[in-house]
Amino acid sequence: MATSYFFPSLLYQNSPLYNLQTRAINYSSFRVRIRSTTKPISASISKSESEIVKEDIVIVGAGIAGLATSLSLHRLGVGSLVLEQAESIRTSGTSLTLFKNGWRVLDAIGVGDELRSQYLEIRGMVIKSENGKELRTFRFEDEDISQEVRAVERRILLETLANKLPSNSVRFDSKLSEIEKSESGETLLKLADGTQLLAKIVIGCDGIRSPIAKWLGFSEPQYVGHCAYRGLGYYPDGQPFEPRVNYIYGKGLRAGYVPVSPTKVYWFICYNSPSPGPKITDPSIIKSQAKELVKNWPQELKDIIDLSPNDTISRTPLVDRWLWPTISPSASKGNVVLVGDAWHPMTPNLGQGACCALEDSVVLARKLANAIKFGSNSVESALQEYGKERWPRIFPLTIRASLVGSLLQWENPIVCSVRDNVVVPKLVRLGPVLEHTNFDCEPLIVG
C-alpha cells in the first residue's frame, strides 16, 4: 500500500520470439548492454521447457519497485530484465501520495520534472470531524519549507518509468512458478509458460504476496484490522477543491480526499473490520458499500465517490510485516534480494510505501553497480550492505505507520472526543511528524 491515509506501455519489437540473450557489456563476469529507448506496452513470449536462458540481473515484478530499480541500474550503466506476470503495464488503480523523499528519488532517476508537470502540488491539509467541523488546518510551507507533496496516478508513474527503459527491458506474460538454487550458485527461475531463466542476480519486487520473499523464508504479511475503499473521482469540467489534503475522522472510521490534477480527486475510506472479509471485485457493490459507511458524512465526499469510474474503485485489507531484528530473515540471501513491498509491506498511514520502495531502488542500484562495474565489493556483500543500510529506516517506519493507523481508528467516543478537541487542535505539530520524509539522494549517473 502506497497511498497516504494519515497525511495525509511498453512496446516490443514485432518479433515472434524475444531474444533474451542479447544483453552484453563485460564487467568481469557480468554482461550488460544498454540499448536505445523505445516506448514499451505489451508482449507474450514462449520458450521450450528444455531451454535455459542465461541472464545477469532479473527483476521480478514491474510495479513501482521493479521499474524504479531497473531504471536506477540503467542510469548507472547496468542492464536488467524485468519479468511481469500481467499482459501489460497495469493501468487500473488510483493514485499514491509522494512526499519530498519520493520526489528526490524521481529526480535522481530523471523523471521528476516530467511527472511534476502533470500533477498539482499539495499546499497543506485540513482535518475535520465527521459532522464537517474543521479541527485543524496546516500549511506545509509553515511546517517544513522543503516539503513537496503531490498525489500521482499509479498508472502514469509506471508508464513514465517504463518508457525510460531500453526496449525489451520488460517481459510480460511472465509469471514465476518456481525458484531454485542451481549447482553453480546461480538462481533458476521457472516461468508458467515453460521458460527457464538462469540468473546471476535476482531482485524480488513482486509485491506483498511475494513468492521470492516466501522462498527466502519470510512470513505472510499480517492483517492489521482495517480495510480501505479507494477510488479516483473524475471531474471533466474541472474539480472544485483547493490543493490540500482533506481528512475526516470518525469513530472507528476515517476518510480523506486530495486533488490529484485539475480534473481528478483521489479518495479513501478506512474502516475497522475483525477480518478481511470476502474478496469483492464488483465496482458497483464496492461503491455502494463505501457510500453506506459515510452516508451521514459531508456530501462532497459522497459526490467524489459517485464520480469515480468503475476501474478506479477497490477494496483492500491493510497488511504489514514487521522486520524484527535477529528474528526476521535478511533482505538478501546469496545473490537474491528483496525491494519494496516484497520485503517490507507497510500500512499506508504515513504515505511511505511507494516512497520507501523508491529509496530502496536507488540504494540497491548504487551498491550493486559499484560491485559489478568496479569490483568494490562482491555482489553478495553489496546486497547484504543494502539490507543493513535500509533496515534501520524501514523497521521503525513500518511500526510507526501501524501505530498511527491504530490510533486513528479509535472507536471509543470519549477517546475520540479527546482526539478531536485536544490532540488534533492543540498538540499535533506537522513538522516533526514529517521528519521521516528527509532523504538525501544525488542524481544517478554513470561514473
N, C-alpha and C positions, 0 to 999 in steps of 0.2 A: 504494500500500500504506500502510495507516494503522495496522496493529496492531503493538504493540511486541514485538520478539523479543529485544531486549537487556535492556530493563527490562521490567527487564522492561520514510388515502389520500384523497388529495384528491378531493372530490366536486363535480362540476359541476352546474349547474342543468340541468334536463331540457329543454334547448333543442336542436333538431336541428342548429343551426348556432351555433357560438360566435362572438359578435361581437368580433372582435379590435380594433375601433377605438373602444372605449368608455372608454379612459383619457384623462382630461383635467383638468389644473390648469395654468395658464400660468406657467412660469418662463422668461421670454424666449421662445426658440423651442421650449422643451420643454413637453410636456403630461403631467402625471402625476396620476392620481386614485387616492386610497386608499379602498378600499371596505370594507364591513363584512366581518368574518371569518366564514367557514364552515369546515366540515371537508372539504377536498377529497379523491377516490380514483381516479377513472379516467374517461377520455373519449376519444372519437375524433372528429376533425373533417375535413371535406373542403372544398376550395375549387377553383374552376376555375383552370386554369393561366394564363388570361389576366388574372386579377385580382391586383393587387399591393396588399397591405395595409401601411399605414404604421405603424410602431411607433417609440417613442422609445428604449427600452432593451430589448434582447433578450438573455437569458441562455441559453446553450446548455448543457444538462445539469442534471438535477435530482438530482444527488448532494449530498454534504455541501457542497462548494464553491458549487455553484449555488444551493441553497436558503438557505445562510447569507448569501450575497451579496444575494440578493433580500430576505431578511428584514432585513438590515442597512440596505439602502436604504429599505425600508418604514418602519423605525423613525425614519429621518431625513426622512420625508415624501416620498419619491421612489418611484414605482411602477415595475414592470418586468414583462415577460412571460418566463416560463421555459419553454423547449422541452425535452421529454423524449421520447426515441425509444421507450421502453418503454410498455406499456399502462397502467402504474400505478407508484406508488412501489415501488421494489424491496424485496421482503420477504424475500429469501433472504440468506444470508451469516451471518457470525459476529459478532464484536464487535471493538471497537478500544479501545486504551488512551488515555485522555486525561489529561494531566498538568495542572499548575496553569495554564499558559498557555492551554490549551484551555478550561478551566473559566472563566477570566476573560472570554474572548470570549463564551461561552454566557451568562454573567451579563449582559454588556453588551447582548446582544440579547434578553434577557428569558426565557430558557428554562432557565437553570442549575438553579434550585431544583426545577423540575418533574422534571428528569432525575435529580438527586441522590436524590430520594425513592425511586427505583426500583432504585438500584444500590449495591453495597457500597463503602465506602471501603477502599482497599487500604493497609494499615498498614506494610508492609515487603516484603522479598524474601529468599529463601533460594536459594543456589546449591549444587548437588550434582554429583557426578561420576556417570558412567553406572552405576556399581555401587551408587548410593544414598548414598554417603558425603557428609556435609554439609561443604562447603568454607568457607562464609561466610554469615552472616545479617546483614541490615541492618534498621533501623527508620527509616522516612522522617522521623519527628519528631526523631530524633537527628542526621540529616544536614542537614535543611532543614525548619525548623519550619513554614514557609509552604507546603510542598508538599501538593498534593492529587492523588490518583491514583484513578481509577475506570475499570473496563472497562465500556463501554456497548455495548449491542446496536445494530448499524448500522441495522437496520430501525426501531427505536424512535426513534433520533436523527433519522432522515429524516422520519418521520411527525410528530414533535414540531415540527420546523422548518416543515414544510409546513402544518400545521394552524394556525400563527400568521400565515400569509399571507392577504391578502384572497382572496375567491373568484375563480376564473378566472385566478389568477396563474400556474398551471402548465397547460401544454397537452401532453397525452400523445399517443402515436402520431405523433410529430413528428420524424422522422429527417431530419437535414440531409443533402442530397445534393450541393449546390453552394453556393459562396460567391463573390460577385463584388463589385467596387467599381463603384458607379454613377457616371454623369457628374456628378451633384450632389454627389459626395463621400460619400454615404451607402453603406451596405453592403446588398447584395441577398442574401437567404438563400432558397435554393430547397429546398423540402422534398420528401420522397419521394412525398407524397400530391398533389403539384401545387401546393400553396400557395406563394406568393411573398411574403416579408416584406421591406420596405424599412426598415432600422433606422438610426437616428442613432448609436446606440452598440451594439456587440456585445461581450458578455463571454463568453469561452470557458471553460466549466467542464466540458468534455466528456472528462475523464479522460486516462489515459496515452497512449491512441492518438488523441488529439485531431485531428480534421480541421482545426480552426481553427489549431492550432499548426503543422500541416503547411503550411497556406496562408500563415502568417506566416514560413515558412522554417526552422522547427525540424526537426532530425533526429529519427529514430525513437529512442525510449529503447533503451538497450543492456542486454542480458542480463548479469548480474554473476557468473554461475557457480553460483548456488544456486537451488533450488526449495523451495517450502514447502507442506506439507499443513496444513490448518486445519479446525477443527470446534468445535462447541459442545455439550458434554455436558449432558444433562438428567437431573436427579435429582428425580422428582416428590415424593418424601418428604423432600427436603432434602439438599443436598450437605454433605459432612463436613469440608471444608477450612477452615483458618484464612484470614483475609482478607490474604493476601500473595501475591506473585508467586513462583512456583517455577520455577527454571531448572535444566536438566540438560545438562551439557557432555560431549560425547564426542569422537571423532576424526573430523573432517570431518562431524560430525552433532551437532545440538543440538536440544533440545525445551524446552517450557515449558507451564505451565498456570496459570490465575489464576481465582479465583472472580469471577463477574460479579454474581450475585444469590443469594438463598437457595437457588435450585434449578438454577442454570446455572453451568457452568465452561468457560471458553474454553481451547483447547489449540492448540499448533502443533508441527510438526517441520520443521526446516530442514536440508537435506542438499546436499552438493556434487554437481554434475552438469555434465559438459562441454558439454552442450547442453540447451535447454529440453525436448526430447523431444516426443512426440506429445501433442496435447491429449486429456485424458481427462475425460469427463463422468459416467461411471457411478459413483455414490457407493460401491457395494459394492466395486468394483475399487480405488478410491482408498483406502477404509478398510483393505482388505486389504494394500495396498502400504505404507501408513503403519505398520500394526502389525508388518509384517515387518521394517521398518527398526529398530524398537526392541524386538524380541522378547526380548532379554535384559536389558532395562532395567526399572526399578521397575514393579511390577504396577499401581500406582494410575494411571499414565499410560495403560496399555493399557485399563484399566477405563473411563476417561473417553472414550476413543475408541469403545469398544463402545456407550456410552450416548449417542452423538451421532446425532441424527436425520439422515436422508439429505440433507435440504435445507440442512443447515449444513456439509456436507463439501465441501472443494475442494482442488485442487492448482494452484499458481500459480508460474510462473517469476518470479523477482525481477529488476526492471529499475530503472535510473535514468538521468538525463541531467544532466551537469554543465554549468552555465551559465558557460562561460569568458568572462572579460572581453574585449571588443573582437572576439571571435570569434562567440559565440552571438548570435542576434537579440535585440532588446529584448522586454520583456514586452508592449509595445503597438506598434501601427503605425496612425497616424491615430486613428480612433475605435474600433479593435478591440483588445481586451486579454485577457490570459490570467490565470486564477486557479487555484491548487491544482495537482493532478497534471497538468493540461493544460500548465502552464508548467514545473513543477519536480518531476517524478516522482522519488521517493527510496525507497531501501530502508527497511524497517520497523525497522531495528536500534536506532533511538533513540526509536521511538514518536512521531514528529513529523509524519508525513504529514498526518493529519487536523488536528492542532493548527496546523500552518503554513497549511493551507487556511483554517481559521477566522480566523487572524490576517490573511491576505490579504483576506478578505471585509470586515472592519471598516475596515482601512486604505484599501482602494479605495473603499468606500462613503462614508467621510468626505470624501475628496478629490473624488469625483465629485459628491456632494451640494452641497458648497461651490461648485463650479464651475457647476453647473446653477442653484441657487437664489439664490446671492448674487453670481454673476459675479466671484468672487475670482480666477478663472483660466479660461483656455479649457479645454474638455473634453480636447482633445488634450494640453495641458500637464499637466493633472491626472493623466492616465493615465501620462504619462512620469514624473511625480514619484512616483507609486505604485511603478513599476518600480525607480526609483533608490533609493527607501527600502527596498524589500523585498529587493533583490538581495544586499546585504551580509549579510543574515540567512540567506537561503536557500542561497546558494552554499556557505558553509562547512559548514552542516548536512548538505547532500547528500553532500559529500566525507566528512565525519566518519562519517555513517551507513554509507557504503560501506566505509570502512576498518575500522570496528568489526566489521562483518559478516565481512570477510576474516580478521581476527584470530581471531574466534570459530569460524571454520570450519577452523582448522588441522587437518591430518591427521598431521603428524609426531609420533610417540609421545614423543620427547624434549621437543619444544616443548610438547606438551600436558601433559606431566608438570610442566614449569616453570610453566605457567599454573595448574595445579590445586594445586600445592604451595607456590608462591611468590607469583605475581602476584595471584591472587584472594584468598588468605587474608591476605596481609601488605601488599600495595601499593595495592589499589583503595580509593579514597575516593569514596563515592557523592555527597557534596555537590558537589564540583567537577564531577563527571560530569553533574549535573543543572542546571548553571548556565544551560544553553540554554533551560530552561523559564521563565526570568524574562521577563515581557512585561507591560507596563502597558496597561490597556485600560479607559477610562472608559465608563459607560453611553451608549448611543446614544439621543439624544432630539432631537426637532425643535427647532431653535434659530432 
